[in-house]
């Protein structure tokens, strides 16, 4: 049985996958939900607005060193991406 924490992590991992595959600004709740195998409502429940979801995804991309996503954030002048190391 999935715990709340595990489900949220699964959705975040799916969001990172979608952002890397489709592009950070092109990810949608629908694509994330499909990738995670959950409802769109559950994505919204855990991460709120797309702005909040993108912020969380960028923070995780910086933390995990996912260059493709971070580079997109730098190009968009995202503050979290701008603070990432080289």
N, C-alpha and C positions, 0 to 999 in steps of 0.2 A: 504494500500500500504506500502510495506517495504521500509524504508529509507536505505541509504547506511550504516549508523551506525548500524541499527538493523540487516541488512543482515550480516555485518562483525561479530557482536556479536553472531548471530545464528551459523555462521561457526565456531567461536572459541568454543562455547558451544558444538557443534558437535565434534570438535577435542578433547576436553577434555573427552567427553563420549567415543570416539573411543580409546583414549590413555588408559583410565581406563579399558575398556572392553578387548581390544586386546593386549595392551602393548604399552608403550611409543615408543619404537623403531620399532614396527611393524605397527604403523599407516601409512596409505597411503593417498595421496590426493583423490584417488578414493573412499576409505571407508569414508573419511570425507565428501566428496561431496554427496555421497549416504545418509549418516546420516542427512545431512543438507538439502537435497533436492535441491541442486544446481549443476552447472556444475563444472567439475574439473578445467576448466579455471578460474572460479570465485574464487575458493580457491587459486589458484596461483596468481591471480590478487591482492587479499587482503593481502596475506601472503608471497609471493615470493617463495624462495627456501624452500626445506624441512628443511634445517638447521635453517632458519629464523622462520619457522612455529613451529619447535620443541622448539626453544628458547622462543617463545611467549607462547606456551602451558606450558612449565615448569614454567615460571614466574607466569602465572595464577594459576597453580596448587599449587605453593608455597603460593601465595596470598590467595587462597581460602582454603588452608589446605587440599588438596586432597592427603592424605597420600600414597595411592597406587602408584600414578604417581611420587611423590617426592621420595619415596623409590627407585624406578627404576632409577631415576636421580642420587641419591646418589651412587647407585651401579655402575653407569657409570661415576662417578666423575664429573657430570655436575656442573659447578660453581654456578649456581643459586640454585640448590638443596642443595649443600654443605653449603650454607649460611642460609638455612632454620632452624628455631628453632626446638627443640626436639619435 
